[in-house]
Amino acid sequence: MKKKPIIGITMGDPAGIGPEIAVKVFNHNNLHRFCRPLLVGDARVIRDAASRSGFALDVHAITRTADAGFSPGTIDVYDLHHVDLARLEIGRISALAGDAAFTTVKKVIELALAREIDATVTGPIQKEAIHLAGHVFSGHTEIYAHFTQTRKYAMLLVHGRLRVIHVSTHVSLRQACEAVKKERILEVTGLLSDSCRQFGIANPRIAVAGLNPHAGDGGLFGDEEIREIVPAVQAAREQGYAVEGPIPADTVFSKARGGMYDGVVAMYHDQGHIPFKLFGFEWDHRNQRMKHVRGVNITLGLPIIRTSVDHGTALEIAGKGIASADALYLAIKYAAQLANAKAVKK
C-alpha cells in the first residue's frame, strides 16, 4: 500500500483508563510505522491524561481529519470538546462521562462510514454511565450495529492462536440458552471462518463448543446439542467449512490454544470470555495490579472495521498511571491489518 491506513481510536470513558492507555499507546515507538492514528474524543481530557502520565507528547486538536499531521510525538485528536473537566470525576460513574463516551463512539462510526478513516478502534466504556446519559445500548457492539444498520453480526475475541466467536453476548444466561439455534450457529461459524481467512489462514479449522456439560452427553444433560448444534455443524460441513463439534467446553479452548483448531464457536458470553481472559490476562500479586491485559475484540459482519480492547474502564485504577496499554496497541495492529487486507481485496 502507498499509504498506511488511518485508524480512528476512541478515548473511551473519560473517567476510566481509556485516556491514559490512549496516551501510552501514542507514546509507543512503533505506532506510526504501521498506521496513521487519529484519536477521537476531547483534547482537554487527553492533555490532562498526558500530563498525569508524564509523557512529553504534543496534543494537536483538530476538527477535520484532513488537518491531522500523523507525526510521532504528537497526538492528533479529533476534538469533540464535550467534556467539562471541572465536573469530571476520575474513577466515578457519571452521566457526563457516559454521554462523552457514547458521542465519541458515534463520531468514529460516522467518520468510518464517510470513509474519512479506514478502521475504528474503541477504548473501554462504562455501560452504566452510558445508560445514565440516556443511551440504552448493551455495549459497543450494539451501538455499532444500530448506527451501521447491521442485523447479522458477532463478537470475535483474538489472542495469539486463540480465536473465539459467540452465538450470543450481552443477554441473560437464560436468554443465552434460548439463543442457541441452528441458524445462528451456522451464521457465526461462517463469520469466523471468513475472518480466519483474512488473517491468512487458507483452510481454517473450526470447533463448535457444546452448551451443556459434556456437550449434553447424548441427551443426558440437555438436548440443545441434539436439536440445534449437531444439525448446525452438519449444515456447515455441507457448505464446505471444516467444522467439528459439539465439543465439551471444558476442553475445546485448551485444544484451540494449542493449535488443534483455528477458531472456536462459543455458545454464550462467559463460556468464551472466561477461558479467553484466563489466557490473556495476568495478575501481578506482588504489585496488586494486572501485569498484562491482552486480547482483542473484533466485531464481524459490519460494513466498517471495528476492533477493541477486551477489558473494561478499570475505574479503581483510573488516574494512577498504572493501566496497561497492551490490548489497545494490539487492537490497533489488528485494525491496520484488516484495513490493509480490505484495501488489497478492493
Summary of the structure (lengths in Angstrom):
residues: 346
radius of gyration: 20.2
end to end distance: 11.9
largest distance: 63.1
contacts: 1255
relative contact order: 0.16
helix: 42%
strand: 20%
